[in-house]
Amino acid sequence: MGGAGGGTVYVGNGKIVGVGAENLRCSGTYIEQGGRIKGTVNLYAPTGGTLVTGAQVPADFRWSLTLDRPANFSDGKPQALMVEGRPIHIVREKIGDI
């Protein structure tokens, strides 16, 4: 069992970039197709640490996630996502348009 974390992620113009708790960084690309966002996000833990799943990762750890989510992903409700084979629940909130 893990804990809680936080972070900020920008999703727009086909790009995904962000930073989270424990210095976790993400970058990726996506397309919108059939009312869905489909893409890949690369995650990087430069200093290592503990993920919200409770998993320990070493410094310089890298992995990828595949996305296939509704385009209206910011509904404020917890949504399940698998990270390193473990489920987490995330809440996304849209804070503006650029």
ABEGO torsion letter per residue (X at the ends): XBBBBBBBBBBBGGBBBBBBBGGBBBBBBBBBBGGBBBBBBBBBBAAEEBBAAGBBBBBGBBBBBBBBBBABABAGBBBBBBBGGBBBBBBBBBAEBX
